[in-house]
Amino acid sequence: MKHLLYILLLVTMCLCGCRGKEHTLTDSQSKWRNDTVVNTVFFYMPDTCIIDKDLFMFATNLVDIERIYLDSTINIECYKEWFNNTSSHLYCELYRDRSIEIDSCIEFIRHHLIPEIRRNGTNCTAAIAEAAWLEFGMNQYLASSEFELRALEAGANFLTWWLIENDAWLNFMTNLFPLLEYEICNVTGSSAAYEIPFTFSNISRFRTKCLADSVPNLILAKEPTTNNILGLIEGINSESYSWERDSLTDNIAIYNYKKCAIESLQQWVEIRKGMSDFVDNPNTFNHSTANLIDSISTTLRHILY
């Protein structure tokens, strides 16, 4: 009798477990539709995909960030336009009409769509690059979303500071990314195809963390300083050998990017210092600024050395 009770208890637990899994699976399936989508965006996915049409369009907008870097006239307005277009689709088609949160979209793309691209491309360099551009678009979108949240939470007077801060940051990115692309191409060969978007993606994650961070008061706050990172940016070699002149000559475009990156970084740091006077915890704010600068410095050092 005693053994029978144990067996009944074990069977009951197994049934409950199975029902729990079934319930979770049903919830997950009900969130996404199985639409037939003609794919002209992702090279390493079938031409006809069975995937939620709205989610596919959101992912299409995210990976469109790659197009920005094929455009020689990139500026901060390109980032803003891209973010607004992507947000418009997300909130209209997925959030407003279907009550699907952004977290669910990001989770599906990160754990299903990106691995699917790599799997279909048998993990070749180009397939990894396509997945990396999507990852970058996703992280850049999250960074922009976090900024928008901070701006919405700000009071009327402080909102102006946030808008100026974001413009300075985007201006810095506009000048830093071409430098990173140039340096990565010089040192990595064919792997630059995915190293470039991976590096951009990391910096976008650093930015998101900087905006969202809350450092406990017990942690000694770091004072933001640009000495180290400015030296690393200067260390990017803008010279190349000219066969015509038989000497090293400056790449004017890279030289200008370096000059503008340094100026825009200094502006961003000064703006952040000004903002720290208006926040509840200036030590926390300055600490997150310093952490972001340190993170980018580490990335630069890794590329250079």
Backbone torsions as a table, in degrees:
resi	resn	phi	psi	omega
1	MET	NA	-42.9	180.0
2	LYS	-61.2	-43.0	179.4
3	HIS	-65.5	-35.9	179.4
4	LEU	-62.9	-40.7	178.5
5	LEU	-62.6	-41.8	177.7
6	TYR	-61.3	-41.8	-179.5
7	ILE	-64.9	-44.8	179.0
8	LEU	-61.0	-41.4	179.3
9	LEU	-62.9	-42.3	-179.9
10	LEU	-64.5	-43.4	178.8
11	VAL	-62.2	-43.8	179.3
12	THR	-59.5	-43.9	179.6
13	MET	-63.0	-41.0	179.4
14	CYS	-63.5	-43.3	-180.0
15	LEU	-63.8	-42.3	179.1
16	CYS	-62.6	-41.3	179.3
17	GLY	-62.1	-44.1	-179.6
18	CYS	-64.0	-42.0	179.9
19	ARG	-65.1	-37.3	178.4
20	GLY	-61.9	-44.6	179.7
21	LYS	-65.1	-40.7	179.9
22	GLU	-62.5	-40.7	-179.5
23	HIS	-63.6	-45.6	179.7
24	THR	-61.1	-43.8	-178.9
25	LEU	-63.4	-41.7	-179.6
26	THR	-63.5	-42.7	178.1
27	ASP	-59.0	-43.7	-178.0
28	SER	-65.0	-42.3	-178.4
29	GLN	-68.5	-35.4	-177.0
30	SER	-69.4	-20.5	-178.5
31	LYS	-72.9	-37.0	-174.7
32	TRP	-113.0	140.6	176.9
33	ARG	-92.0	157.9	174.8
34	ASN	-103.4	79.6	179.5
35	ASP	-89.8	154.1	173.0
36	THR	-91.7	117.0	-173.9
37	VAL	-117.5	129.4	172.6
38	VAL	-80.0	117.4	-174.5
39	ASN	-97.2	113.8	174.4
40	THR	-120.7	13.2	-172.9
41	VAL	-108.4	-51.2	-175.9
42	PHE	-97.5	112.7	-175.6
43	PHE	-65.0	-33.2	-175.1
44	TYR	-99.9	39.6	169.4
45	MET	-137.7	157.7	-178.6
46	PRO	-57.8	153.5	179.2
47	ASP	-63.6	-29.9	175.0
48	THR	-121.5	117.3	-176.5
49	CYS	-112.1	147.2	170.6
50	ILE	-100.6	101.1	-175.2
51	ILE	-157.0	156.2	177.3
52	ASP	-59.4	122.2	-174.1
53	LYS	-61.2	-43.1	-178.9
54	ASP	-67.8	-40.0	178.0
55	LEU	-65.4	-38.9	178.6
56	PHE	-62.4	-41.2	179.2
57	MET	-66.5	-36.8	176.6
58	PHE	-63.1	-45.7	178.1
59	ALA	-63.2	-36.3	177.8
60	THR	-61.3	-43.0	178.1
61	ASN	-65.8	-37.3	179.3
62	LEU	-63.7	-47.5	-176.3
63	VAL	-72.9	-12.5	177.2
64	ASP	-64.8	-10.7	176.2
65	ILE	-59.2	-28.5	179.2
66	GLU	-61.4	-34.9	-178.8
67	ARG	-61.2	-32.4	179.8
68	ILE	-58.0	-36.7	-175.9
69	TYR	-84.6	-1.8	171.8
70	LEU	-96.0	-5.3	-177.7
71	ASP	-101.7	118.8	-175.9
72	SER	-72.7	-9.6	-177.5
73	THR	-102.0	26.7	-178.0
74	ILE	-59.1	137.6	173.7
75	ASN	-149.6	-179.0	-173.7
76	ILE	-65.0	-25.4	179.2
77	GLU	-67.6	-28.2	176.8
78	CYS	-61.4	-43.1	177.9
79	TYR	-61.5	-45.7	-176.7
80	LYS	-64.8	-43.5	179.8
81	GLU	-63.5	-43.6	179.3
82	TRP	-61.4	-45.1	-179.5
83	PHE	-64.1	-43.8	-179.3
84	ASN	-63.9	-41.4	178.4
85	ASN	-63.3	-42.1	-179.0
86	THR	-68.3	-43.6	179.3
87	SER	-63.2	-38.9	-178.4
88	SER	-58.5	-45.0	179.7
89	HIS	-68.5	-44.6	-178.3
90	LEU	-57.2	-49.9	-172.8
91	TYR	-76.3	-31.6	-179.2
92	CYS	-76.9	-52.9	-171.3
93	GLU	-85.4	-36.7	-173.2
94	LEU	-100.4	-47.5	-174.5
95	TYR	-82.5	-53.6	-175.2
96	ARG	-68.6	-47.2	-173.5
97	ASP	-83.6	-27.6	-172.9
98	ARG	-126.3	0.7	177.4
99	SER	57.5	35.9	177.5
100	ILE	-98.8	123.3	-177.3
101	GLU	-76.5	156.9	178.9
102	ILE	-60.7	-35.3	-179.4
103	ASP	-57.9	-39.3	179.6
104	SER	-66.5	-39.3	178.8
105	CYS	-64.5	-47.1	-179.0
106	ILE	-62.9	-42.0	-179.2
107	GLU	-62.1	-43.6	-179.1
108	PHE	-64.9	-44.3	-179.9
109	ILE	-63.4	-43.5	-176.4
110	ARG	-68.6	-39.9	-171.7
111	HIS	-100.3	-10.8	-179.1
112	HIS	-124.3	-54.3	-173.1
113	LEU	-70.0	-47.2	-179.1
114	ILE	-62.8	-47.8	175.6
115	PRO	-60.5	-33.8	179.7
116	GLU	-65.3	-40.2	177.6
117	ILE	-61.8	-46.7	-178.9
118	ARG	-66.0	-37.9	-179.1
119	ARG	-68.3	-43.8	179.5
120	ASN	-66.0	-29.5	178.4
121	GLY	-90.7	10.1	-177.6
122	THR	47.0	36.8	174.7
123	ASN	59.2	27.8	175.1
124	CYS	-72.8	166.3	-175.6
125	THR	-55.5	-44.7	-176.3
126	ALA	-66.8	-37.9	178.8
127	ALA	-67.7	-41.1	177.1
128	ILE	-62.7	-38.4	178.9
129	ALA	-63.2	-44.2	179.6
130	GLU	-61.4	-42.9	177.5
131	ALA	-64.7	-37.1	-178.9
132	ALA	-67.8	-37.5	176.9
133	TRP	-64.4	-38.9	177.2
134	LEU	-65.4	-41.1	177.1
135	GLU	-61.4	-42.4	178.4
136	PHE	-63.3	-45.9	178.5
137	GLY	-58.0	-39.6	179.6
138	MET	-64.8	-46.2	-178.5
139	ASN	-70.9	-34.8	176.9
140	GLN	-66.9	-37.8	177.9
141	TYR	-65.3	-41.5	179.1
142	LEU	-65.2	-37.5	177.0
143	ALA	-63.3	-43.8	179.8
144	SER	-67.1	-36.3	178.2
145	SER	-65.3	-40.9	179.2
146	GLU	-64.3	-40.2	176.9
147	PHE	-62.2	-44.9	-178.8
148	GLU	-59.9	-38.8	177.6
149	LEU	-62.6	-45.2	179.1
150	ARG	-62.2	-41.3	-179.1
151	ALA	-65.2	-40.5	179.7
152	LEU	-66.5	-33.4	-178.8
153	GLU	-78.1	-18.1	-174.9
154	ALA	-73.2	150.4	173.1
155	GLY	-71.4	169.5	-175.6
156	ALA	-56.7	-43.3	-178.7
157	ASN	-70.9	-39.1	-176.1
158	PHE	-77.6	-21.9	178.7
159	LEU	-58.4	-40.2	179.4
160	THR	-58.9	-40.8	177.1
161	TRP	-60.0	-45.4	-178.4
162	TRP	-62.3	-41.6	-179.5
163	LEU	-63.9	-40.5	177.8
164	ILE	-67.1	-41.1	179.5
165	GLU	-60.1	-45.4	-177.7
166	ASN	-66.7	-39.5	177.1
167	ASP	-61.3	-41.8	179.3
168	ALA	-65.6	-40.5	179.4
169	TRP	-64.0	-47.4	-179.3
170	LEU	-63.6	-34.9	177.2
171	ASN	-65.4	-39.7	176.3
172	PHE	-62.8	-45.7	179.1
173	MET	-61.3	-40.4	-178.8
174	THR	-59.5	-31.4	-179.9
175	ASN	-96.0	-27.5	-179.7
176	LEU	-76.5	-43.0	-174.8
177	PHE	-58.8	-42.8	176.3
178	PRO	-61.9	-32.8	176.9
179	LEU	-66.0	-44.3	178.9
180	LEU	-64.4	-42.7	178.8
181	GLU	-60.1	-44.9	179.9
182	TYR	-61.2	-45.6	-177.2
183	GLU	-71.4	-40.5	179.3
184	ILE	-63.6	-42.0	178.5
185	CYS	-62.4	-32.8	-179.3
186	ASN	-70.4	-28.7	-169.9
187	VAL	-114.4	-12.8	-172.2
188	THR	-115.0	-11.3	-179.2
189	GLY	69.3	-137.7	-173.2
190	SER	-67.0	-25.4	-180.0
191	SER	-67.5	-10.7	175.9
192	ALA	-57.5	-26.7	-179.3
193	ALA	-54.9	-37.0	178.0
194	TYR	-110.1	-20.8	176.8
195	GLU	-63.8	-35.0	-179.4
196	ILE	-62.9	-57.5	179.0
197	PRO	-65.0	-31.8	176.3
198	PHE	-60.4	-44.5	-179.3
199	THR	-65.6	-45.4	176.5
200	PHE	-57.6	-41.9	-177.5
201	SER	-62.8	-41.8	178.9
202	ASN	-61.2	-43.0	-179.3
203	ILE	-64.9	-36.8	176.1
204	SER	-64.0	-37.3	177.0
205	ARG	-67.1	-39.9	176.8
206	PHE	-59.2	-41.2	-179.0
207	ARG	-64.3	-44.9	178.9
208	THR	-58.7	-44.6	-179.8
209	LYS	-63.8	-40.0	178.7
210	CYS	-60.6	-42.4	-178.5
211	LEU	-70.9	-32.7	-173.7
212	ALA	-96.8	-13.9	-170.9
213	ASP	-60.2	145.1	170.8
214	SER	-135.9	105.6	-176.3
215	VAL	-91.3	127.1	178.3
216	PRO	-57.8	147.3	-178.2
217	ASN	-61.4	-23.1	-177.5
218	LEU	-70.6	-22.1	180.0
219	ILE	-79.0	131.4	179.5
220	LEU	-68.0	119.0	-176.7
221	ALA	-71.1	139.0	176.9
222	LYS	-89.2	140.7	176.7
223	GLU	-86.4	125.5	-178.8
224	PRO	-60.7	128.9	174.6
225	THR	-138.0	141.6	-175.7
226	THR	-103.4	1.9	-173.8
227	ASN	-53.3	-49.0	-175.2
228	ASN	-66.6	-50.1	-175.4
229	ILE	-67.3	-34.3	178.5
230	LEU	-64.2	-39.3	177.6
231	GLY	-64.8	-37.0	179.4
232	LEU	-68.8	-39.7	177.2
233	ILE	-64.4	-42.2	176.4
234	GLU	-60.9	-30.0	-177.1
235	GLY	-72.8	-12.0	176.1
236	ILE	-68.3	122.0	-173.3
237	ASN	-76.8	113.4	179.8
238	SER	-95.9	6.1	-179.4
239	GLU	-95.3	146.9	174.3
240	SER	-141.8	155.4	-175.9
241	TYR	-79.0	129.4	177.2
242	SER	-102.7	117.9	178.3
243	TRP	-67.6	-32.5	-179.4
244	GLU	-66.3	-42.5	-177.7
245	ARG	-93.5	-11.9	-176.9
246	ASP	56.0	45.0	179.8
247	SER	-161.4	169.5	175.9
248	LEU	-80.0	135.0	178.4
249	THR	-130.1	151.4	-179.8
250	ASP	-74.5	136.2	168.6
251	ASN	-79.4	107.7	-171.8
252	ILE	-58.9	-41.0	-178.4
253	ALA	-62.5	-46.1	-179.4
254	ILE	-66.4	-39.6	177.3
255	TYR	-58.6	-43.7	-179.9
256	ASN	-67.7	-39.5	177.0
257	TYR	-60.6	-42.4	178.7
258	LYS	-60.4	-47.7	-178.8
259	LYS	-60.0	-47.0	-177.6
260	CYS	-71.4	-34.4	178.3
261	ALA	-63.6	-43.4	179.9
262	ILE	-64.0	-46.1	-179.6
263	GLU	-63.5	-44.7	-176.8
264	SER	-71.2	-32.5	175.6
265	LEU	-65.0	-44.3	178.8
266	GLN	-61.7	-39.6	177.5
267	GLN	-63.1	-44.0	-179.0
268	TRP	-61.7	-44.2	-179.7
269	VAL	-63.3	-42.2	179.1
270	GLU	-63.8	-39.0	178.6
271	ILE	-65.0	-43.5	178.5
272	ARG	-62.2	-38.7	177.2
273	LYS	-63.0	-41.8	177.6
274	GLY	-63.1	-38.2	-179.4
275	MET	-68.1	-30.1	-175.5
276	SER	-62.3	-21.2	178.2
277	ASP	-72.1	-16.2	-173.9
278	PHE	-107.8	-5.0	-177.6
279	VAL	-92.7	162.2	-177.9
280	ASP	-66.9	-36.2	-178.0
281	ASN	-128.8	88.1	-177.7
282	PRO	-61.7	-31.7	177.6
283	ASN	-61.7	-43.6	177.3
284	THR	-60.8	-46.4	-177.5
285	PHE	-61.9	-47.7	179.7
286	ASN	-65.7	-34.6	178.9
287	HIS	-63.5	-43.9	-179.4
288	SER	-67.1	-35.0	175.3
289	THR	-61.7	-47.4	-179.4
290	ALA	-63.6	-39.0	179.4
291	ASN	-63.4	-40.0	179.4
292	LEU	-64.6	-44.7	178.5
293	ILE	-61.6	-43.2	178.9
294	ASP	-62.1	-40.8	-178.5
295	SER	-64.2	-43.2	178.7
296	ILE	-68.2	-36.7	177.2
297	SER	-60.0	-42.9	178.8
298	THR	-62.3	-41.7	178.0
299	THR	-62.6	-45.3	179.0
300	LEU	-62.3	-42.9	-178.6
301	ARG	-63.3	-38.8	179.5
302	HIS	-63.2	-42.1	-179.7
303	ILE	-68.4	-42.6	-174.9
304	LEU	-73.4	-34.7	-171.7
305	TYR	-120.7	NA	NA
